[in-house]
Amino acid sequence: MPDSSDSRTALTEGVWWFDANSSRRQRASLHFADGSIRAENETGGRRDARLTEVEISSRIGVTPRKIMFADGVCIAADDNDFIDAMILKHGGGRKSFALHRLESKTATVIMIVIGVGLFLSVLLFRGIPAAAEFGAERVPREHIEKIGGEVYMQLQQRKFIHASKLSPADTTRAQDIFARVVAALAQEEEDFRLHLHNFSINAFALPGGRVVVSDALVELLNDDELAAVFAHEIGHIRYRHGVRNVLLSSAGGLLAVLSGDISGISLGTILLNLGYSRDYEREADCFAYGYLRRNDIPVSLIGEALEKMENSAFSEEPETSAHPETDEDKDGILRRMLIVLSSHPETAERKDLDAVCDVS
Amino acid sequence: MEDAVAAPQSAVHRIEFRGGAVEYFKIWAVNVALTVLTLGVFSAWAKVRTKRYFYANTFLDGANFEYHARPLSILVARIFVIAVVIGGGYLADIYLPFSPLYTLLLLLFVPWALVRGLSFNARNSSYRNVRFAFRRGYGMPYLLYVSMSFFIGVFLLPWLIRGYHSFKIGRHRIGVQSFVFNKAPISPYIFALWVLPFVFFLIVLALSITYINFPSGFNGDYLQPLFMAVSLPLVLFIFFYGQAILFSMFWRNIKTENGAVIKCNFSEKQFAAVLLVNFIATSLSFGLLYPWAKVRKTRFLANRMQIIAPPNALDEIFARRGEDEGALGEEFDAAEGFDFDAGLV
């Protein structure tokens, strides 16, 4: 513990002198008096300076303290406590050992570890999603439409989705239902369009208003079930889930970079990404739920539609996979969007919407 | 494998690491806390503090190493990296046509930054008051980065990495004493960079197929996690074994002009086992055992590495004046994962 009442003024043990120009070292002694410091080595060499003219390294653990004179001569001293005491007594700030004080008290450190753990948890689980939501709401509509358009083009170019093979009758049916749902939801913000394509049994929403639905889905579901799925997808667009997810992916990585040494954080962000998807699904489900209730359509249809999709998906060939996350390719953003924005037939809890959603 | 050969009548100098897990844990905890509280700004100070701790606790022949970098330089470099690399990456994500431009930007920037980083770290490291230095050259880093960006890099990888080791070692010096890369055979590089990854891939494939075809039901529920618990460490060990070989090739083949060499008294498999246990401990403890793991690794290496140098060589390293430069690119030396930061230079 540094103590300014330490009566010693000289250090003769554990002191080494290093010349400026070579690695040769010799034993030395240090003397402090009236704000100045003197170093003397065993061959008669000597340096005098004011304490303000030398550079004293900050204390770290019990490692030797280094004192640099202006001409490059360096003194190494093992007795850190003595150096600290001299700094206090002869002028020099606490700065030199402030961090060391913090690092050496075990109780403080334990509290710090717990505190940081809690803080990080709150930040990751509440702060970042909130920030992404905030950011997503403020992205201008033109940018969102541009993103959506880009992604749609990429999906077609990279053959994720193929030209529709649906019969004219079914096409008209789907478009009519879609128009009805859009009108009923009275969403004036985005420009909603239905695109029918040939791919696995699925539907997803792209930022900007495009709802992409597969032929197989239209053939599989009846009118009311289809309406429920459309309402769900429109919900994704309305809440800007795609944009939020883009912001989230970058935010998680950004935090990991900023915090430098923190290990284990990448694991956390991966876990959280799954959680975000579930929250999005719930939001979109509740949005659809609202529509269904207002139009006297049985709410259970969401669940039933999902079940139908799930049963069909499992009987499909592996190529037309309803789970795009199993392959990895360079278009990570496309994959992420497909996962987040598609009607993912996953958990049974999605059928129990009465409990989960606000009845409004 | 032939190690570099030392000059006759050389003395053996031991390396000693005097740091401790508990002591470092406290430093590390404070680092993390302050970094989080300052939203990352403190990370530069944390990095310097960590490096100083490991350098200053590493003693060669009774004298320790020192790290002198100014945290502010590192902070500026990090902010620049965030702006360019991450900001650009984010833009490329959102606006896809920007992507090829971003690739080009990285192509120009990363190798340059790597070299500046090596230079920065070298001149901010010292032993017995004599600074290290790195003579800058950009050919090898650009070659490496460009080849890796296009698939061709994979076919040339052993030669590229050996060339990189030679580049890195041959341009470092302490004072006026230059380092030299001993002529290392290519076979360990081929083994570590081709054979092992291939074996790794095969095993992962075999394990995945086995895993998928596991019987479901009661037995399956117990077998699957057990299977994972056994097969994951095996697969990881192969990964760390490759890393250990590359580490070993780097350090064993360092020579100085006046005939000093480094002796590594450990097998690559031993080192790989240390890395594996460290990784498992760190992962299972949500990172809390990271300080312990890092100290453990450093102590393992320090205890088993020695400098064998001609008499008085350590006393006769003469300094040389070098010019001052900025710190940009310092980050990239930490990011390139071929060499380990063992607290040794």
HADDOCK unambig.tbl for C-alpha pairs under 7 A between the chains (distance, minus, plus):
assign (segid A and resid 18 and name CA) (segid B and resid 128 and name CA) 6.62 0.50 0.50
assign (segid A and resid 18 and name CA) (segid B and resid 129 and name CA) 6.27 0.50 0.50
assign (segid A and resid 20 and name CA) (segid B and resid 129 and name CA) 6.78 0.50 0.50
assign (segid A and resid 21 and name CA) (segid B and resid 318 and name CA) 5.77 0.50 0.50
assign (segid A and resid 21 and name CA) (segid B and resid 319 and name CA) 4.81 0.50 0.50
assign (segid A and resid 22 and name CA) (segid B and resid 130 and name CA) 6.34 0.50 0.50
assign (segid A and resid 22 and name CA) (segid B and resid 316 and name CA) 6.39 0.50 0.50
assign (segid A and resid 22 and name CA) (segid B and resid 317 and name CA) 5.46 0.50 0.50
assign (segid A and resid 22 and name CA) (segid B and resid 318 and name CA) 4.24 0.50 0.50
assign (segid A and resid 22 and name CA) (segid B and resid 319 and name CA) 5.45 0.50 0.50
assign (segid A and resid 23 and name CA) (segid B and resid 128 and name CA) 5.04 0.50 0.50
assign (segid A and resid 23 and name CA) (segid B and resid 129 and name CA) 6.23 0.50 0.50
assign (segid A and resid 23 and name CA) (segid B and resid 130 and name CA) 6.01 0.50 0.50
assign (segid A and resid 23 and name CA) (segid B and resid 314 and name CA) 6.90 0.50 0.50
assign (segid A and resid 23 and name CA) (segid B and resid 315 and name CA) 5.20 0.50 0.50
assign (segid A and resid 23 and name CA) (segid B and resid 316 and name CA) 5.93 0.50 0.50
assign (segid A and resid 23 and name CA) (segid B and resid 317 and name CA) 5.21 0.50 0.50
assign (segid A and resid 23 and name CA) (segid B and resid 318 and name CA) 6.46 0.50 0.50
assign (segid A and resid 24 and name CA) (segid B and resid 315 and name CA) 4.53 0.50 0.50
assign (segid A and resid 24 and name CA) (segid B and resid 316 and name CA) 6.31 0.50 0.50
assign (segid A and resid 60 and name CA) (segid B and resid 53 and name CA) 6.31 0.50 0.50
assign (segid A and resid 61 and name CA) (segid B and resid 23 and name CA) 6.91 0.50 0.50
assign (segid A and resid 63 and name CA) (segid B and resid 56 and name CA) 5.92 0.50 0.50
assign (segid A and resid 63 and name CA) (segid B and resid 57 and name CA) 6.08 0.50 0.50
assign (segid A and resid 74 and name CA) (segid B and resid 129 and name CA) 6.60 0.50 0.50
assign (segid A and resid 103 and name CA) (segid B and resid 26 and name CA) 5.20 0.50 0.50
assign (segid A and resid 103 and name CA) (segid B and resid 27 and name CA) 5.28 0.50 0.50
assign (segid A and resid 103 and name CA) (segid B and resid 30 and name CA) 6.33 0.50 0.50
assign (segid A and resid 104 and name CA) (segid B and resid 26 and name CA) 6.79 0.50 0.50
assign (segid A and resid 109 and name CA) (segid B and resid 26 and name CA) 5.99 0.50 0.50
assign (segid A and resid 109 and name CA) (segid B and resid 29 and name CA) 6.56 0.50 0.50
assign (segid A and resid 109 and name CA) (segid B and resid 30 and name CA) 6.84 0.50 0.50
assign (segid A and resid 112 and name CA) (segid B and resid 33 and name CA) 6.53 0.50 0.50
assign (segid A and resid 113 and name CA) (segid B and resid 29 and name CA) 6.23 0.50 0.50
assign (segid A and resid 116 and name CA) (segid B and resid 33 and name CA) 5.77 0.50 0.50
assign (segid A and resid 147 and name CA) (segid B and resid 94 and name CA) 6.44 0.50 0.50
assign (segid A and resid 147 and name CA) (segid B and resid 95 and name CA) 6.86 0.50 0.50
assign (segid A and resid 250 and name CA) (segid B and resid 90 and name CA) 6.80 0.50 0.50
assign (segid A and resid 258 and name CA) (segid B and resid 39 and name CA) 6.86 0.50 0.50
assign (segid A and resid 258 and name CA) (segid B and resid 40 and name CA) 4.48 0.50 0.50
assign (segid A and resid 259 and name CA) (segid B and resid 35 and name CA) 5.98 0.50 0.50
assign (segid A and resid 259 and name CA) (segid B and resid 36 and name CA) 6.26 0.50 0.50
assign (segid A and resid 259 and name CA) (segid B and resid 40 and name CA) 5.16 0.50 0.50
assign (segid A and resid 259 and name CA) (segid B and resid 43 and name CA) 6.35 0.50 0.50
assign (segid A and resid 260 and name CA) (segid B and resid 43 and name CA) 6.04 0.50 0.50
assign (segid A and resid 262 and name CA) (segid B and resid 32 and name CA) 6.83 0.50 0.50
assign (segid A and resid 263 and name CA) (segid B and resid 287 and name CA) 5.24 0.50 0.50
assign (segid A and resid 264 and name CA) (segid B and resid 283 and name CA) 6.64 0.50 0.50
assign (segid A and resid 264 and name CA) (segid B and resid 286 and name CA) 5.51 0.50 0.50
assign (segid A and resid 264 and name CA) (segid B and resid 287 and name CA) 5.49 0.50 0.50
assign (segid A and resid 333 and name CA) (segid B and resid 93 and name CA) 6.93 0.50 0.50
